Every structure is written in C-alpha cells, then in structure tokens.
Amino acid sequence: DGWWYKPEYIINHININSAMFEPRHNSFLRTNDASLASTMKVCGYGYVGGGLKIIRAEISLDGGSSWEIADLSRPEDPIAEARATDKHWCWSWWETEVQTARLKDCKEICCRAVDSNQNMQPMFLTWNVMGMMNN
C-alpha cells in the first residue's frame, strides 16, 4: 500500500516527446492543380523532463523511413540565459512548410524530437505498469 510514494518509484523525469497540432488529427487535404503549387504549415511542440533542452524536431511524410528537420524556437532561451542556467522547462515549438504536392500520397505525418543529451524520441513509447513518463 502506498508503494507509489516510495523513492524507488517516484518519477522526476519524463521521456522525450513531441506532438503535432497542425494539421489537426483526421484532417483531409483536397488536392487540385492550384493547391499542388502551394505549401501547408506543419507545426507542433517538443518537450523533455529533467531540465533538458530540445535541440531538434523532425517530421516524416513516409512513415518514418526518412526525416526532415523543422524550424525550432525556444521561447525560454532568453530567460535561461538571463538566469545563467542551462536548465529548460518549457515546450519548444517547431514548424515547417511542406509542398502540398508532396502530401498527395501521404497517409500520415509523423514527428519526433531530440534533446540536448542526444536522446531521440522513439517511434513507439516504452510502456510501464502505470503508463507514466509519457505525456
């Protein structure tokens, strides 16, 4: 009883994770000759615990066979510099523009993040008995 309060079970760090919020889940893209020349914004966030910093975010249009680097912004950087610390506690935002023509046969868009210890978000999360450490 109360085993989750014992120090050996307390979780102070979470696994690296990222999420995409644009395009929205189950959204569809109608393609015609005019739209194929345009781009679509793909964006989201990355986060990791323990005060580590997200240093890279990537997207895949082919189920994870290949990855492309997205533009990353860390709004916390100026605050961390002012505090003279290397600890980072906020989400890092990422975004990129994708040519609509490249999405014509795309079934899903995947994202992943990398932290300052070079840990890369795995394709499939590591599960534990309580489902902890994954956001």
trRosetta pair geometry for C-beta under 8 A, 3 or more apart (Angstrom, degrees):
i j d omega theta_ij theta_ji phi_ij phi_ji
2 5 5.0 -27 173 22 90 118
2 6 7.5 111 126 -35 77 84
3 6 5.6 -36 -165 5 52 119
3 9 6.0 82 146 -12 79 162
4 9 5.4 -114 -131 120 42 137
4 10 7.9 104 171 -80 59 57
4 130 7.5 84 -107 -74 123 159
5 9 7.6 33 40 67 17 115
5 10 7.5 22 -161 -70 28 98
6 9 5.1 68 68 17 86 105
6 10 7.3 -146 92 -27 40 85
7 10 5.6 -43 -142 11 37 117
11 14 7.2 67 154 -79 117 65
11 132 5.3 -177 -16 151 164 133
11 133 5.6 -126 -160 -70 143 91
12 49 7.3 165 134 154 51 133
12 50 7.3 84 123 -87 86 77
13 49 4.1 162 -155 98 56 124
13 50 4.3 11 -115 -52 109 105
13 133 7.3 27 101 -131 64 102
14 17 7.3 -47 136 0 111 114
14 47 7.8 14 84 122 124 100
14 48 7.0 -161 82 -159 79 44
14 49 3.9 114 28 -25 72 127
14 133 4.9 173 -136 -155 62 55
14 134 7.0 162 -170 -72 100 20
14 135 6.1 63 162 -43 148 94
15 48 7.4 -65 149 -130 28 80
15 49 7.7 21 1 14 18 105
15 121 7.6 104 150 -123 97 75
15 125 6.8 135 86 -141 158 96
15 126 7.0 162 -86 38 155 99
15 133 5.0 75 -14 150 92 96
15 134 5.5 -10 44 -87 121 68
15 135 8.0 -148 63 -3 78 79
16 46 7.3 1 -173 -175 89 99
16 47 7.6 177 -148 94 52 42
16 48 4.2 -17 -100 -94 74 110
16 52 7.9 -62 -85 87 99 137
16 54 7.8 132 -146 -102 105 89
16 113 5.6 -142 171 85 108 102
16 114 7.4 31 -180 -121 156 20
16 115 5.2 -133 -97 -28 130 115
16 119 5.4 166 -17 112 140 111
16 120 7.3 -134 84 169 150 13
16 121 4.7 -123 111 -77 103 80
17 46 7.2 178 97 -150 40 60
17 47 6.0 -13 65 62 81 81
17 48 7.3 148 18 -83 59 61
17 113 7.0 40 109 33 15 122
17 121 6.0 113 -106 -122 32 126
17 125 7.9 8 -98 -96 107 116
17 134 6.4 116 -73 -154 138 67
17 135 4.9 -166 61 40 156 103
18 44 6.0 89 169 119 93 127
18 45 6.5 -166 -148 98 71 44
18 46 4.0 -26 -97 -99 101 77
18 47 7.3 150 -89 16 52 61
18 54 8.0 108 -84 -133 105 140
18 57 6.2 141 -126 -131 152 104
18 94 7.6 -8 -152 25 129 132
18 111 4.9 -108 114 122 126 109
18 112 5.9 151 33 -144 132 19
18 113 4.0 139 -51 -24 122 109
18 121 5.9 -108 5 -33 98 167
19 44 5.2 -155 100 -168 49 122
19 45 6.0 4 53 53 83 81
19 111 7.2 99 -167 69 7 133
19 135 7.9 -96 -35 103 120 110
20 23 7.6 10 147 49 118 48
20 42 6.7 -30 -149 -176 121 87
20 43 7.2 132 -150 90 72 30
20 44 3.9 -84 -106 -64 41 137
20 59 7.8 79 -92 -110 129 109
20 109 6.5 147 -140 103 175 109
20 111 4.9 146 -55 -7 104 137
21 24 7.2 0 179 -94 52 64
21 43 6.6 -36 58 96 81 79
21 44 5.3 138 5 -107 72 71
21 45 7.5 27 -8 -3 113 90
22 41 5.9 3 124 107 129 94
22 42 6.4 -170 103 -137 75 32
22 43 4.8 17 53 45 109 87
22 44 7.3 -163 32 -59 66 68
22 95 8.0 8 66 -120 117 101
23 27 4.4 -122 163 61 114 140
23 29 7.4 -86 -99 -58 165 106
23 40 6.8 -6 -53 162 113 128
23 42 6.7 -43 -8 -107 74 74
23 109 7.2 104 37 26 100 140
24 27 4.6 99 64 -41 79 121
29 35 7.6 177 171 152 94 141
29 40 6.8 -58 -115 -74 139 159
29 100 6.9 -162 171 -149 136 96
29 103 5.7 15 68 123 159 134
30 35 6.8 114 99 14 70 167
31 35 5.5 -138 -135 84 49 120
31 36 5.8 64 -166 -70 99 87
31 100 6.5 164 -114 156 96 108
31 101 7.8 110 -147 -104 128 45
31 103 7.5 -178 -74 88 125 90
31 104 5.2 51 -87 -110 175 87
32 35 5.2 81 46 16 70 102
32 36 7.1 -127 90 -18 31 92
33 36 6.0 -53 -150 22 27 116
33 37 7.8 22 157 -16 56 101
34 37 6.7 -65 -172 27 35 106
34 38 7.6 27 143 -20 65 109
35 38 5.5 -57 -158 27 50 116
35 100 5.3 -113 150 145 80 161
36 100 5.4 -141 -126 96 31 107
36 101 4.4 63 -169 -80 89 87
36 104 7.1 13 -114 -66 103 120
37 100 7.4 -3 45 46 21 116
37 101 7.5 41 -71 -40 30 111
38 100 5.0 39 72 -10 74 133
39 97 4.2 24 163 177 141 108
39 98 6.2 146 -160 69 83 33
39 99 5.7 -52 -102 -95 78 39
39 100 6.3 -147 -106 -28 21 80
40 97 7.1 148 69 -156 30 64
40 98 5.4 -28 61 62 84 90
40 100 5.6 97 -21 -85 101 80
40 103 6.6 -2 27 -17 137 155
41 95 6.1 -10 -169 -168 98 113
41 96 7.7 154 -152 82 55 34
41 97 5.9 -37 -95 -99 58 69
42 59 5.8 55 120 -100 144 165
42 70 7.4 -108 95 -110 98 128
42 95 6.8 159 85 -153 48 61
42 96 5.5 -16 62 64 96 82
42 97 7.6 156 17 -105 78 19
42 98 5.5 37 -10 -10 121 118
42 109 6.0 -125 -136 172 138 157
42 111 8.0 -178 156 -74 113 116
43 70 7.8 149 -112 -172 55 140
43 93 7.1 7 -176 -179 107 91
43 94 6.4 -179 -148 96 65 54
43 95 3.6 -11 -101 -102 104 92
43 96 7.4 165 -78 19 65 52
44 57 7.5 -171 73 -172 94 143
44 93 7.7 -177 103 -150 29 58
44 94 6.0 -9 64 60 68 92
44 95 7.7 147 15 -80 47 62
44 111 5.5 148 47 72 150 178
45 91 4.2 -4 -174 179 134 123
45 92 6.4 142 -161 72 73 44
45 93 5.5 -40 -100 -100 80 53
45 94 6.9 154 -104 15 26 80
46 54 4.1 129 101 -133 120 152
46 57 5.1 -153 -31 -89 134 110
46 72 7.8 -33 26 -128 126 111
46 91 6.9 139 65 -163 36 73
46 92 4.9 -23 61 62 90 100
46 94 6.3 44 -11 -13 104 122
46 111 8.0 -134 -75 148 94 116
46 113 3.2 131 -139 -100 133 149
46 121 7.7 -127 -139 -37 107 136
47 54 6.9 -64 -86 -49 23 128
47 90 7.9 -101 -113 141 99 30
47 91 4.9 -52 -71 -107 107 70
47 92 7.1 168 -76 16 54 75
47 113 7.6 95 18 62 30 169
47 135 6.7 16 74 11 124 161
48 52 4.7 -39 99 73 122 115
48 53 8.0 -13 52 55 114 8
48 54 6.3 146 4 -70 103 81
48 113 7.2 -154 -41 111 103 128
48 115 4.4 -25 13 -86 166 135
48 119 7.2 126 -130 75 151 124
49 52 7.2 46 87 23 31 98
51 86 7.7 88 147 106 111 65
51 87 3.5 -47 -162 -144 124 89
51 88 6.0 116 -174 40 55 47
51 89 6.3 -27 -108 -68 63 77
52 88 6.5 -44 111 53 23 101
52 115 4.5 32 141 -176 131 128
52 116 5.1 -159 -167 35 88 99
52 117 6.1 -60 -132 -7 137 101
52 119 7.9 18 157 32 165 119
53 74 7.0 7 -158 -124 100 158
53 86 7.4 -84 -27 174 123 77
53 88 4.2 91 -90 12 75 149
53 92 7.5 83 -173 -59 65 137
53 115 6.6 132 75 -161 41 74
53 116 4.2 57 52 -38 89 124
54 57 6.7 27 164 -55 123 93
54 72 6.9 -152 117 -155 104 134
54 74 7.0 173 60 -90 91 113
54 88 7.6 -126 7 116 66 147
54 92 3.8 -137 58 23 130 146
54 113 5.2 -45 -141 -174 115 125
54 114 7.1 107 -159 72 67 45
54 115 5.9 -57 -99 -102 46 62
54 116 7.8 -77 -52 -32 9 78
55 72 7.6 107 173 105 24 172
55 114 5.7 -58 63 100 86 93
55 115 6.5 91 6 -171 90 20
55 116 5.4 115 -37 -82 118 61
56 69 6.3 -64 -160 -132 103 102
56 72 6.7 -118 -121 -42 29 148
56 113 6.9 155 88 -159 56 54
56 114 4.1 7 56 45 101 115
57 69 7.4 104 76 -158 50 60
57 70 4.6 -44 97 55 99 113
57 72 5.4 140 13 -87 104 103
57 92 7.1 -168 -42 108 122 112
57 94 3.5 -81 69 -82 156 164
57 111 6.6 -2 -177 -171 97 105
57 112 7.4 172 -152 88 57 41
57 113 5.1 -22 -102 -104 76 77
57 114 7.6 -153 -70 18 35 75
58 67 4.1 27 163 176 137 116
58 68 6.2 150 -158 71 82 34
58 69 5.5 -47 -99 -96 82 44
58 70 6.3 -179 -103 -2 24 87
58 111 6.9 159 85 -153 48 58
58 112 5.5 -12 59 59 94 85
58 113 7.7 175 19 -86 72 31
58 114 7.6 47 -7 -15 106 104
59 67 7.0 150 73 -154 26 71
59 68 5.6 -25 61 60 78 91
59 70 5.7 75 -14 -53 100 114
59 96 6.2 -137 11 42 133 138
59 98 7.6 -89 99 -68 149 127
59 109 5.9 -11 -170 -177 114 99
59 110 6.7 148 -160 80 58 51
59 111 5.2 -28 -100 -96 72 75
60 63 6.7 -86 133 58 124 15
60 64 4.9 89 115 -83 172 37
60 65 7.0 138 -164 38 124 52
60 66 6.3 150 -133 80 93 47
60 67 5.1 -51 -74 -97 93 65
60 68 7.3 151 -87 12 43 77
60 109 7.2 157 76 -161 50 52
60 110 4.3 -8 53 58 102 104
60 111 7.7 -168 16 -75 74 30
60 112 7.8 28 -11 1 108 103
61 66 7.9 -21 44 73 76 93
61 68 7.8 16 -7 5 97 121
61 98 7.1 141 -75 -148 131 141
61 102 6.2 -8 178 148 172 107
61 103 7.0 -112 -143 -97 126 63
61 106 4.8 -65 -170 -115 95 127
61 109 6.0 -17 -102 -110 62 76
62 65 4.5 -55 110 39 115 109
62 66 5.7 39 44 32 126 88
62 106 7.6 -89 -72 -119 51 84
63 107 7.5 18 -61 58 99 110
63 108 6.9 74 -85 60 68 103
63 110 6.9 84 -136 -16 23 132
64 67 7.4 5 -145 -65 50 93
64 110 5.6 -19 -63 60 82 162
64 123 5.7 29 -123 -111 161 124
67 112 7.2 -52 -127 41 137 115
68 96 6.9 143 116 176 114 169
69 96 7.9 149 113 -83 42 138
70 94 4.2 79 107 171 129 113
70 95 6.1 166 180 76 115 12
70 96 4.0 -110 -125 -35 83 114
70 111 7.7 -9 -13 -133 144 106
71 94 6.5 155 80 -156 47 66
71 95 5.7 -26 62 67 98 67
71 96 6.0 147 8 -80 81 69
72 92 5.8 6 -168 161 103 118
72 93 7.3 145 -158 84 52 49
72 94 5.0 -24 -100 -99 66 88
73 92 7.0 171 82 -170 40 74
73 93 4.9 -16 62 67 93 98
73 94 7.5 172 19 -84 66 39
74 77 4.6 92 96 -38 105 100
74 88 7.0 -40 -167 -144 131 136
74 90 7.3 130 -165 80 77 108
74 92 4.7 -30 -94 -119 84 96
74 93 7.7 179 -80 26 35 70
75 78 7.9 -46 176 24 48 95
75 90 6.4 -77 66 119 90 153
75 93 7.2 46 -20 5 99 113
76 79 5.1 -65 -163 46 62 114
76 80 5.6 62 142 -26 89 103
76 88 5.6 129 96 -144 139 86
76 89 6.9 175 -136 49 161 63
76 90 4.1 160 -44 29 132 128
77 80 5.8 -57 -144 36 29 109
77 81 6.3 28 159 -18 65 106
78 81 5.6 -54 -146 37 32 113
78 82 6.3 33 155 -20 65 106
79 82 5.7 -54 -148 36 31 111
79 83 6.4 20 155 -10 65 109
80 83 5.9 -62 -147 45 30 105
80 85 5.5 -101 -159 73 76 81
80 86 7.0 66 176 -121 122 21
80 87 6.7 -166 -129 68 108 52
80 88 6.0 -30 -78 -86 146 76
81 84 7.3 26 -179 -77 35 41
88 92 7.8 19 161 -56 138 105
88 116 7.9 121 21 -15 129 133
92 113 7.5 132 63 -140 118 134
94 111 7.6 155 79 -157 135 130
94 113 7.8 -169 -17 -97 145 97
98 102 5.8 -109 174 68 95 124
98 103 6.2 89 125 -50 124 109
98 109 7.9 -129 -25 -114 167 135
99 102 4.6 89 74 -3 91 106
99 103 7.7 -171 97 -8 53 85
100 103 5.6 -61 -158 33 43 112
100 104 7.5 73 146 -52 66 78
101 104 5.9 -17 -167 -23 43 115
102 106 6.9 43 134 -38 68 125
103 106 4.5 -63 -146 26 55 127
103 109 8.0 -27 -120 -64 104 113
106 109 6.6 34 161 -64 133 78
110 123 7.9 -6 -170 -132 147 84
112 120 6.4 34 154 -180 127 87
112 121 4.2 -162 -158 65 88 113
112 123 7.7 -51 -83 -85 134 54
113 120 7.8 179 95 -149 39 52
113 121 5.0 68 46 -21 66 126
114 118 6.6 -10 -177 -143 107 39
114 119 6.9 165 -154 81 59 44
114 120 5.0 -20 -102 -100 87 71
114 121 7.3 -109 -68 -3 46 78
115 118 7.3 -71 75 -2 63 13
115 119 4.9 2 41 51 107 94
122 125 6.6 144 72 -92 108 33
122 126 7.0 74 40 -32 151 85
125 134 4.8 42 -159 -110 148 148
126 133 7.9 -23 77 92 95 127
126 134 7.9 176 57 -58 59 121
127 131 6.7 -25 -152 -105 84 60
127 134 7.9 -45 -101 -4 53 144
128 131 6.8 -158 65 -57 69 17
128 132 5.9 -46 68 45 124 80
128 133 6.7 57 15 25 131 117
131 134 6.9 -81 175 46 67 107
